[in-house]
Amino acid sequence: MLIFGLSVGLVSRLIFAFSDDGLWWPDEYYQALEPAHRAVFGYGWQAWEFIDGARNWTLPGIVALVLKFANALRLPLIPSVEVFCVLINVSTIIAVYVLSKSLGASRWASSLAATVFSFMGLAVFMSPRTMGEGWSALPVTLAFALLFRRETRGLIIAGLLLSLAVALRLQNGLFCLGALVIAFRHARREGLVLLGVLGVGALIYGLIDLFTWGSFFHSAITYIRFNLIEGRASSFGTHPFWLYVTSLITSEGATVIPLVLLSLIAMRRSREVPLMIITFLVVHSLIPHKELRFVFPVLPLLAAHAAMGLDLVKPQVQGAVVTLALLSLASLPWLTYGRLGISDPPRDLPALDHGGPYNRLLQKAGQLDDLCGLRINGFVHWRTGGYAYFHKNAPLYRAEKPAEGEGHFNYVIAPKGSIAGMEIATDRDVSLIKLDVPCTPDPAYDWRLE
């Protein structure tokens, strides 16, 4: 069953990665791919976080290594990164199995739980994306698997994994607090060991900031000030307290609802993991700005804990749970932004391959020798893949300002039929157009994304 789940999970994730060039949220580009591309190749848009230093360089640093490796081997850059992300996501399936076993579930139930997570449409949708939430699900899940084994070496590795998770996404510090509570409840010595390792992890985090931003914990301080003290994250949108619950139901109810019920059944055997999941959800729900991806790391934990519930139900119920998970996977092509709890883009807009035509035409434009500048019309520039997809050291202009880039671009990506010129390539209803105009270099080009 585990091999079956892993195989279907891997194939479905690779098919999705190679057929979808759209985005879930701009952060997958501008908090990882774009700064990584700029670090490796020397050019790219800069989001405010990588001007003010509000992000730790762990995530984009790893992506930069993948890009550098792929470039050295002459492999396609974006597919190489996507395959790397898929492997992390597939490894999380195995982590669900390992955590289930550590909690006391049988091999069969643990395999079923891992298979359910493998078939989750939301997990497949997350899989090729360079997002800290998706990546951190793996170290968090493995860390708790080691924590419940109560071995000193395992505790040390668990502390390092949780430290990595925090470097990938600062809010994962909540899992560190939960792990410390669990460790100290088991034994004072275990708690002290974990606390010491987390202290070392915090020191490493600070050193990364010191060498990249110039001061200890610069990214953490800047990020916390922006979000909690100044409350400026609310400018990206505010949402009701219950958004995460409703969005999990609308986007992934076929698996989440059965897993929650199974986890409730299993609470008589173990309560630590579900209490930590609830705490993580409640804390995030109290923050006005919400995005469903923020709570993705709880899904493998929920699946693992539900494995103990699977041990307590009839085989027919087990089969129904796996069948519902398969239905979740099969329904992925009909996922909409509304089901993800997003109203901008419009709720009824399909979530798959949104912006994909623009990104694929960006790649084609980057291969043109006579291109001296490119403009994007009809689509918000920060919803494209930017220079990570364009991969050409030439100005890339947005269309919001009528005069921006005038005289400095000779190609345009725009809705088909909206621009006069030579059509070079078309992707669905979007075209790459060559303009019959003179083009001169733009020495004053502004690389800031905003």
N, C-alpha and C positions, 0 to 999 in steps of 0.2 A: 504493500500500500504506500509506504514512504517513497519507494522508487517510482511508483506510478505518479504520485503527487508531485515529486520533484521534476519528473520528465515533462509532464503536462505544464507545470509551472514555468519551467525553463523555456520550452518551445513557445508558449503563449506570450511570454515576456519578450522574447527575441522578435517574434512576428510583430508585436505591437511597437517595439523600439524602432524597427526598420520601416514601418509603414506610417508612423506618426511623427511629424516634425513640428507639431504645435506645442503650446505651453499650457501648464496649469496656472502658474503664477510667475510674474516676471523675475522673482528672486532666483528661480532656477537658472536663469541666465546671468543676472547682474550681481549675484552674491557668490557666484562660483565660476561659471564658464567664462564670462567676460574678463574678470580680473585675472583669471588663470591665463587666458589668451594674451592679455597685455603683459603679464609677467614673462611669458615664454617668447613672444614675438615682438614685444616692444610697442604695440599700439592696440587701442581698443577704447570703448566708452568707459567712463568712470562714474559709477553711481556715488551718491553722497556718502554712503557708508565707507567707501574706499578713498574718500577725500578727507573726511573727518576722522576716520579710523574707528568705526563703530563695529567692525567685525574682526574676529580672530582669523588668522590666515591659515588655519589648519585645513578647512574644507577646500578653498581655492588652491592651497598649496599642493594638496594631493591631486586635484584635477590638473594642475600645471605639470606635475610629474607624469601623469598619463598622457597629456598632450605632447610633452617632450619625448617620451618613449615612442609614441605613435609616429611623430614626425621623423625621429631618427630611423625608424624602420619603414618609412614611407607608407604608412597605413593611413586610411581616411580618418581625419581627426574626430569629428563628431560621432561617427559610429563606434570608434574605439572607446570614447568616453561612455557612450550609452551601454556598450557591452560590459564595461567595468561596473557601471551602476547596476545592471541586471544581475551580475554575479554577486554583488553585495545583497541584493534583494532576495535572490535564491538562497543564499547562505542563511538568511533570516528564517527561511522555512526549516532548515536543519536546526537552527537555534530554538525554534518553537518545540521541536521534538525533544531536544536535550533538556530544556526547562521543564517540559511536561514530565519527563522521567525523573528529574530532580525533585519535583513536587510529590512524586509517588504514584503517578499514573502508570498503567500497564503499557507495554510496548505497542499493543494494538491501538489503544486509545490515543497514545502519543502520536502514532502515525496518522490516525484520523484527524487529530487536531492540526498537525502540520499540513496535511492535505487540504483541509478547509482554508487555512491561511493562504496556501498556494493558489487556490482557486478564486480568492477574493478579487473581484473586479477592481476594487480600489487599490489593492496591493499591486496589481498588474499596471494600473494607471500610474502609480508612483514609481514603478521600477526603473525606467531609464532616465530619471530626472536627478540632476545634481542638486539635491536638497538635503540640508542637514537633518531634517526630520526623518526622511527616508533612510539615510545612511545610519543615523544614530540608533535606529530600531535594532540593528544587529548587535552592537556592543552592549546595549541595555539588556536585551534578552539573554545574551550569553553571560553577562555579569550576574544576573539573578539566578541563572542556572548553577553557576559556581558558588554563589553565596549560600544557597540552600544545601550544598554538599558539605559545608562546614569544615573544609580542609584549609590549612594555613596557606598553602601555595595557591589554592583556588581563590582565597580571599584577596591575596595580593594581585592576582590577575584580574579579579573582579573590580578592584579599586582602579586599576589602570584602564580597564575598559570603560568604566563610568567616567573617568577623567577625559577619555577620548570623546565620549558622548557629549560632555559639557563643552569641549572645544568645538565640536561640530554644531552644537546649539546650546546656548547658555541656559535656557530654561530646563534642560535636563538635570540641572542641579537639584531639582525636586526629587529625582530618582536617587541621587546621592543621599539626601536626607532620609528618604524611605529605607534605603539600604542600611544606613547607620542605625536606624531604629530597630530594624530586624536583627542586625548583627549584635547589638547590645542586649536585645531581648534573649538571644540565644546564649551568649556568654560575654562577660565584660572583656575578656581577652580578645575575642573575635572583633568586637566593636573597636577596640584600640588599634588592632592591626589594620582594619579597614580605614579608620580615621587617619592613621599615619600615611597610608598609601594615597588617600585622597589629598592629603596635604602636599605630598610630593607632586601629584598631578596638578594641583593648583599652582605650585611653583613653576612647573614646566609651562603651564598656560601663561603665567606672567612673563616668563622668559621669552616666549614666542612673541608676545606683545612688545617686549622691550626691544627685541632685534628687528621687528617689522614696523612698529609705530613709535618707538623711542622712549617708552615709559612702561613700567609694570602695570598690568591690568588695564591698559589704555582702552582696549576695545570694550571690555566689560563695563568700565566706568562710563564711557561715552554712550554705550547702548542703554544702560540703566537710566542715565540722566535723560536721554531722549524719550524713552518709553514711559518710565514711571514718574520721574520728577517733573519733566516738562509736559508729559502726556501728549506728545506730538504724533504718536502712532495713530491716535484717533482720527487724524486728518486723512488716513487711508480708508476710513469707514468704521462705523460703530455698529454693533449687532446686539440683539437680545441675549439674555443669560442662557437661554436654552438652545442656542444655535447649534452647538456641537451635537447635542442629543438628536435634534431633528435632522441635521445633515447626515449623521451616521445612519439614521433610519432610511432617509430618502436615497442615499447613495449606496449603502451597503447593508440594508435591513435584512436581506436574505441570509446573511451569515451572522451579522451582529446580534440580531434578536435571539436566534437559537443559542449562540455562544453565551450571551448574558444569562439566559435561563439555565443553561448547563453549569455556568459558573456559580449561580445561586444555589444550585443543588450541591455543588462541591464545597460550599462555604463551611459545611459542618466538618470537613476534613482539614481545610486550610483557609484562613481569611486574610492573610498578609498581602497577597498580590491584589485581590479585588479592592481592598481598602486603599492600596497605593494608587490603583487605577482611578478610583473615585476621587481621591485627593487631587491627582493630576488634572482631572477633568474639571473639578470645581474651581481650582485656582485659575485655570485658563478661562473658565466661563465668567469669572469675576472681572477679567480684563476686557474693556470695551471693544477693542479691535480683535476680531476673530477670523481665523482661516482654518478650514478643516485639516489641512496638512499639519498644523501645529500639534494635533493630538494623535497623529498617526502612530507614534511609538507604543501607544497602549494596546494597539490591535494584536500584535504577536503575544503580548502578555496575557490578554484576554483569551486568546486561542489556547495558549498553554495551560492556563488554569482550568478552562472548560474541559480539558482532557480528563480530569478526574471525574467530572460529571458524566462524560461519555462512558466511563467504566460502570456507572450506576444505572444506565438506561438499557432498554432492550435493543437487540440488533436492528430491529425495524426503525427505531428512532435514530440510531447511528447512521443507517443508510439514508434516511430522510435528510439528515443534516448535511451529508456529503452531496446529495442531489441538489439541495438548495444552493450549496456553494458552486456547483457546476452551472446552475442557472445564473448565478451572479456573474460568472466568467462569460457566459454566453450573451448576457445582456450588456456587456461593456460597450459595444458599438452604439448603443442608444443612450449613453451617459450624457447628461446635459449640465450646463453650469448651474442651473437651478437646483438640480439634485445634489450638487456639491456645496450648496448654500451660498452661491455667488450671484449677485444681481448685475454686476458689471464685469464682463460682457453680459448681454441680456440672458435672462434665466432659461429661455427656450432654445438658446444656441447650443448646438452639439459641442461637447467638450473635446472630442477627438479631432486632432489635426487642425485646431484653431490657429491660424497664422502659418500653417504648414506651407501653403503655396508661396508666401512671401519668403520664407526661410530657404526653400529649395531654389527660388529664383535668385536670392542673395548669393547662394553658392555658385550658380551659373555666372552671375555678374562678376564674381571675384576671379573668374578664369579668363576674363576678357582683357587682352593686352592694350587695347586702345581706350580703356575706361580711365578717366581722370577724376571723376566724381559721380556719385550716384544719389538719387533722391527717392524717398519712399512716399508715395501718395496713397490716400485712401485707407491707411491703416496706421494705428498709433505706433510710433517708432519703438517705444519700450516694450511692446508686445512681440517684437521680432527678436531673432537671435543675435542681432548686432554683428560685431566683428568676428565673433566666434564662428558664425556661419559665413559671413562675407569674406573673411580671411584675405583682405587686400588692404595695403596701407594707402588708402585714398579716402577723401571725405565722404561721409555717409550722412545725408541731410534728411531732416524730417520736413513735413509739409505744413506744419502749423503756422509758420511765419511765411507770408507770401513772397517776401524778398530773400529769404534765407538761401544762400548758396547760388544765387543768380550769377551766371557766367562761370561757375566752377563745377558744373556737372553736365555730362553729356549722355547719361543714361537715367531712366526712370523706371521704377517698379510701380505699377498702378493698375486699378481695375481695367479690365479689357475694354478697349474702345474709348477710354476717357482721355487719352493723350495721342496726339498726332506724331507719327514717326515710324521708323522701321521696327517691326515686331521681331525680336530675336528669339524669344522663347515664351511659351504660355503654360501655365499650370492652373487647371480649372478656369476660374473667371479672372485670373490675374496675369498680366503680361510684363515682360521685360522689354522696354522700348529704347531704341537708340535715337537720340535727337540729332537733327541736322543743324547743330549750333557749334560755335567755337567754344572751347573749354580751356581755362587756364588754372594752374595750381592755386590752392588757397592756403597761403602761409599762416593765416590767422584762424584756421579752423579750430573750433572749441570742442575738446574731447569730453567735456562734462555731459553726462546723460541728461541731466535736467536743463 
